């Protein structure tokens, strides 16, 4: 009788232990915290791609991870507060979308794993020392634009392009990195880059007007400050018949003539896969950082017929045939 009792007690204890373990696992999913400095279409797509990549890696919000998302609404101080909150709330992994967001996160922790996405030059931004096995607690995906492909497209549309205007916020490391690389790639094609600084959105119009008469076309990089006022640049382009091109394809929907760009869902998806590897136990510093366009077989080519007409440009038939998407 005593043996039966002990056996029954052992079964009950085993069941209780199993329930305790299951309950603990259900009650404590990994905390994945995502932030961006501002919400614009490509950054929202990046976030959506991150969630897709996480799901493909076996991590879903509400099941085995708890996802928290916050935007700083363009405010650097707010971004810093969000970074401190994430660390204070016990984040198991932080996904930082944009350079200023990643820099803010990096400034408050050297232990919580950070995966960045849409950071143009993470080395210049002092996030990582190199792409391969970067070490430390940070890795991620660079969205450096495919500048050579872009310049070739711009020259194909505007064969006389020799001077290209570049409007940017010099306070953004990502834009400075793009400017430096654009000069290098432009020189190979005989294109001189003429810069015009716009530290704030209110300064975009005067910066654009400064370029009138001095350039053959204007390039708006993936610069959050300038992109926020893209329509004003487009308006000047229409009034002066200066072609306006963008570094990100969404700008074509807003009035630019054309762009060659990245699929930002895919950029986020890559970051989501990296996050999955880290959640499974890998150290962030052992996961190679990557440049998105080097991993993508095809780029997105978008052209805008009405924008071209408004700026006095005729889109070549070859470009129209090659376009991934055409805005009428």
C-alpha positions as CSV (number, residue, x, y, z in Angstrom):
1,X,0.0,0.0,0.0
2,X,2.8,2.3,0.9
3,X,4.5,1.6,-2.5
4,X,1.3,2.6,-4.3
5,X,1.1,5.8,-2.3
6,X,4.7,6.7,-3.1
7,X,4.2,6.0,-6.7
8,X,1.1,8.2,-6.9
9,X,3.0,11.0,-5.0
10,X,5.9,10.8,-7.5
11,X,3.4,11.1,-10.4
12,X,1.8,14.1,-8.8
13,X,5.1,15.8,-8.2
14,X,6.2,15.1,-11.8
15,X,3.0,16.6,-13.1
16,X,3.4,19.6,-10.9
17,X,6.9,20.2,-12.0
18,X,5.9,19.8,-15.7
19,X,3.1,22.4,-15.2
20,X,5.5,24.7,-13.4
21,X,8.0,24.6,-16.2
22,X,5.3,25.0,-18.9
23,X,3.7,27.9,-17.0
24,X,7.1,29.6,-16.6
25,X,7.8,29.3,-20.4
26,X,4.5,30.7,-21.3
27,X,4.8,33.5,-18.8
28,X,8.2,34.7,-19.8
29,X,8.6,35.1,-23.6
30,X,11.7,36.8,-24.8
31,X,11.4,40.6,-25.0
32,X,12.1,41.9,-28.5
33,X,12.0,45.7,-28.6
34,X,11.9,47.6,-31.9
35,X,12.3,51.3,-32.5
36,X,12.8,53.9,-35.2
37,X,13.5,57.6,-35.2
38,X,10.6,58.4,-37.5
39,X,7.8,56.6,-39.3
40,X,8.1,56.9,-43.1
41,X,7.0,54.2,-45.6
42,X,10.4,52.5,-46.1
43,X,11.0,52.3,-42.3
44,X,7.5,50.9,-41.7
45,X,8.2,48.3,-44.4
46,X,11.5,47.5,-42.6
47,X,9.7,46.9,-39.3
48,X,7.1,44.7,-41.1
49,X,10.0,42.8,-42.7
50,X,11.7,42.3,-39.3
51,X,8.5,40.7,-38.0
52,X,8.3,38.5,-41.0
53,X,11.9,37.4,-40.6
54,X,11.4,36.6,-37.0
55,X,8.3,34.5,-37.8
56,X,10.2,32.6,-40.4
57,X,12.8,31.9,-37.8
58,X,10.2,30.5,-35.4
59,X,9.6,33.6,-33.2
60,X,6.1,35.1,-33.1
61,X,4.7,37.9,-31.0
62,X,2.4,36.5,-28.3
63,X,3.8,33.0,-28.6
64,X,7.4,32.8,-27.7
65,X,8.4,36.5,-27.9
66,X,6.9,39.7,-26.7
67,X,7.4,42.6,-29.2
68,X,7.3,46.2,-28.2
69,X,7.5,48.9,-30.8
70,X,8.1,52.6,-30.3
71,X,8.9,55.6,-32.6
72,X,10.7,58.7,-31.5
73,X,8.7,60.9,-34.0
74,X,11.8,62.5,-35.2
75,X,13.0,63.7,-31.8
76,X,16.6,62.7,-30.8
77,X,15.9,63.2,-27.0
78,X,12.8,61.0,-27.2
79,X,14.9,58.4,-29.0
80,X,17.4,58.4,-26.1
81,X,14.6,58.0,-23.6
82,X,13.2,55.1,-25.5
83,X,16.7,53.5,-25.5
84,X,17.0,53.8,-21.7
85,X,13.4,52.5,-21.3
86,X,14.2,49.4,-23.4
87,X,17.2,48.5,-21.4
88,X,15.5,49.3,-18.1
89,X,12.5,47.1,-19.0
90,X,14.9,44.1,-19.5
91,X,15.0,43.8,-23.3
92,X,16.4,40.5,-24.5
93,X,17.0,41.9,-27.9
94,X,16.8,45.3,-29.5
95,X,16.1,46.0,-33.2
96,X,17.1,49.5,-34.1
97,X,15.8,50.9,-37.4
98,X,17.9,53.9,-38.8
99,X,21.3,55.2,-37.8
100,X,20.3,57.6,-35.0
101,X,18.2,54.9,-33.4
102,X,21.0,52.4,-33.5
103,X,23.4,55.0,-32.1
104,X,21.0,55.8,-29.3
105,X,20.6,52.1,-28.4
106,X,24.4,51.5,-28.5
107,X,25.0,54.4,-26.2
108,X,23.0,52.9,-23.3
109,X,24.1,49.2,-23.4
110,X,27.1,47.1,-24.3
111,X,25.4,43.9,-23.2
112,X,21.9,43.7,-24.7
113,X,22.1,42.3,-28.3
114,X,21.3,45.0,-30.9
115,X,20.4,44.3,-34.5
116,X,20.3,47.4,-36.7
117,X,18.5,47.8,-40.0
118,X,18.5,50.6,-42.5
119,X,21.9,52.0,-41.4
120,X,23.8,53.3,-44.4
121,X,27.3,53.0,-43.0
122,X,27.5,51.3,-39.6
123,X,31.3,51.6,-39.5
124,X,31.3,55.4,-40.0
125,X,28.4,55.5,-37.5
126,X,30.8,53.7,-35.1
127,X,28.3,50.9,-34.5
128,X,30.7,48.2,-35.6
129,X,34.4,48.0,-36.5
130,X,33.9,45.7,-39.4
131,X,31.2,43.7,-41.2
132,X,32.6,40.2,-40.6
133,X,32.3,39.0,-37.0
134,X,32.0,42.6,-35.7
135,X,32.4,41.6,-32.1
136,X,30.6,43.4,-29.2
137,X,26.8,43.3,-28.9
138,X,25.9,44.8,-32.3
139,X,25.3,43.5,-35.9
140,X,22.8,44.2,-38.6
141,X,21.9,45.1,-42.1
142,X,23.1,48.2,-44.0
143,X,20.8,49.7,-46.5
144,X,23.6,51.5,-48.4
145,X,22.0,52.5,-51.7
146,X,23.2,50.9,-54.9
147,X,24.8,54.1,-56.1
148,X,26.4,52.9,-59.2
149,X,23.1,51.5,-60.5
150,X,21.4,54.7,-59.6
151,X,23.9,57.0,-61.3
152,X,23.8,54.8,-64.5
153,X,20.0,55.1,-64.5
154,X,20.1,58.9,-64.0
155,X,22.6,59.3,-66.8
156,X,20.5,57.1,-69.1
157,X,17.5,59.4,-68.4
158,X,19.5,62.6,-68.5
159,X,22.4,61.9,-70.9
160,X,23.9,65.4,-70.3
161,X,24.2,64.9,-66.6
162,X,27.6,66.2,-65.4
163,X,26.7,68.1,-62.2
164,X,24.4,66.4,-59.7
165,X,23.0,68.4,-56.7
166,X,22.9,66.6,-53.4
167,X,20.6,67.9,-50.6
168,X,21.3,66.5,-47.2
169,X,21.4,67.0,-43.4
170,X,25.1,67.2,-42.5
171,X,24.2,66.1,-39.0
172,X,23.3,62.6,-40.2
173,X,26.1,60.2,-40.4
174,X,24.2,58.1,-43.0
175,X,23.9,61.1,-45.3
176,X,27.6,62.0,-45.0
177,X,28.5,58.4,-45.8
178,X,26.2,58.5,-48.9
179,X,27.8,61.8,-50.0
180,X,31.3,60.5,-49.7
181,X,30.4,57.3,-51.7
182,X,28.4,59.3,-54.3
183,X,31.4,61.5,-55.0
184,X,33.6,58.4,-55.5
185,X,31.1,56.7,-57.8
186,X,30.3,59.9,-59.6
187,X,33.9,60.6,-60.4
188,X,34.1,57.3,-62.3
189,X,31.3,58.5,-64.6
190,X,32.5,62.0,-64.9
191,X,29.7,63.4,-62.7
192,X,30.5,66.1,-60.1
193,X,28.5,66.2,-56.9
194,X,27.4,69.6,-55.7
195,X,26.2,69.6,-52.1
196,X,23.6,71.8,-50.5
197,X,23.2,71.5,-46.7
198,X,19.7,71.4,-45.1
199,X,20.2,70.8,-41.3
200,X,16.4,71.1,-40.8
201,X,13.3,70.5,-42.8
202,X,12.7,74.3,-43.0
203,X,16.1,74.7,-44.8
204,X,15.3,72.3,-47.6
205,X,13.7,74.9,-49.9
206,X,16.7,77.4,-49.7
207,X,19.1,74.5,-50.1
208,X,17.3,73.4,-53.2
209,X,17.1,76.9,-54.7
210,X,20.8,77.3,-54.1
211,X,21.4,74.5,-56.6
212,X,19.3,76.0,-59.4
213,X,21.5,77.1,-62.3
214,X,24.5,75.1,-60.9
215,X,23.4,71.5,-61.5
216,X,21.9,69.4,-64.2
217,X,19.8,67.3,-61.8
218,X,19.1,66.9,-58.1
219,X,19.5,63.8,-56.0
220,X,17.6,63.4,-52.7
221,X,19.3,60.7,-50.6
222,X,17.5,58.5,-48.1
223,X,17.8,61.4,-45.6
224,X,14.9,61.6,-43.1
225,X,15.2,65.4,-42.8
226,X,15.1,66.1,-46.6
227,X,12.7,63.3,-47.4
228,X,10.2,64.8,-45.1
229,X,10.1,67.9,-47.4
230,X,10.5,66.1,-50.7
231,X,7.5,67.7,-52.3
232,X,9.1,71.1,-52.0
233,X,12.2,69.9,-53.8
234,X,9.9,68.4,-56.5
235,X,8.1,71.7,-56.9
236,X,11.4,73.6,-57.5
237,X,12.4,70.9,-60.0
238,X,9.1,71.4,-61.9
239,X,9.4,75.1,-61.9
240,X,13.0,75.2,-63.1
241,X,12.9,72.0,-65.3
242,X,15.6,70.4,-63.3
243,X,15.2,66.6,-63.0
244,X,14.8,65.3,-59.4
245,X,15.9,61.8,-58.5
246,X,15.8,60.0,-55.2
247,X,17.8,57.4,-53.4
248,X,14.7,55.6,-52.2
249,X,11.9,54.4,-54.6
250,X,9.0,55.7,-52.5
251,X,10.2,59.2,-53.4
252,X,9.1,58.5,-57.0
253,X,5.5,58.1,-55.9
254,X,5.8,61.6,-54.4
255,X,7.0,63.3,-57.5
256,X,10.6,62.4,-58.3
257,X,11.4,61.1,-61.8
258,X,13.0,57.8,-61.0
259,X,15.1,55.7,-58.6
260,X,16.8,52.3,-58.3
261,X,16.4,51.0,-54.8
262,X,16.0,48.2,-52.3
263,X,13.0,46.2,-51.2
264,X,12.7,47.4,-47.6
265,X,10.6,44.4,-46.6
266,X,13.5,42.3,-47.6
267,X,16.0,44.5,-45.7
268,X,13.9,44.0,-42.5
269,X,13.5,40.3,-43.2
270,X,17.3,39.9,-43.3
271,X,17.5,41.7,-39.9
272,X,14.7,39.5,-38.6
273,X,16.6,36.4,-39.5
274,X,19.7,37.7,-37.7
275,X,17.5,38.4,-34.7
276,X,16.3,34.8,-34.8
277,X,19.8,33.4,-34.8
278,X,20.7,35.5,-31.8
279,X,17.5,34.5,-29.9
280,X,18.5,30.9,-30.5
281,X,21.7,31.6,-28.6
282,X,24.3,33.1,-31.0
283,X,26.3,36.1,-29.9
284,X,25.5,39.3,-31.9
285,X,29.2,39.9,-32.4
286,X,29.6,36.5,-34.0
287,X,26.9,37.2,-36.6
288,X,28.3,38.9,-39.7
289,X,26.7,42.3,-40.6
290,X,25.7,42.6,-44.2
291,X,25.1,45.2,-47.0
292,X,21.6,44.5,-48.2
293,X,22.1,45.3,-51.9
294,X,25.0,42.8,-52.1
295,X,22.6,40.0,-51.0
296,X,19.8,41.0,-53.4
297,X,19.7,39.5,-56.9
298,X,17.5,42.3,-58.3
299,X,16.9,46.0,-57.5
300,X,13.6,47.8,-57.7
301,X,13.4,50.3,-60.6
302,X,10.6,52.8,-60.3
303,X,9.8,55.7,-62.8
304,X,7.2,58.4,-62.8
305,X,5.9,59.5,-66.2
306,X,4.0,62.6,-65.1
307,X,6.9,63.8,-63.0
308,X,9.3,63.4,-66.0
309,X,6.9,65.4,-68.2
310,X,6.6,68.1,-65.6
311,X,10.3,68.5,-65.4
312,X,10.8,68.5,-69.2
313,X,12.2,65.0,-69.4
314,X,11.4,62.2,-71.8
315,X,11.8,58.7,-70.3
316,X,13.7,56.4,-72.7
317,X,11.8,53.4,-73.9
318,X,14.5,51.1,-72.6
319,X,14.0,52.5,-69.1
320,X,10.2,52.1,-69.2
321,X,10.6,48.5,-70.3
322,X,13.0,47.7,-67.5
323,X,11.0,49.4,-64.8
324,X,9.7,47.3,-62.0
325,X,6.9,49.8,-61.5
326,X,5.7,52.8,-63.4
327,X,3.8,55.7,-61.8
328,X,1.6,57.5,-64.3
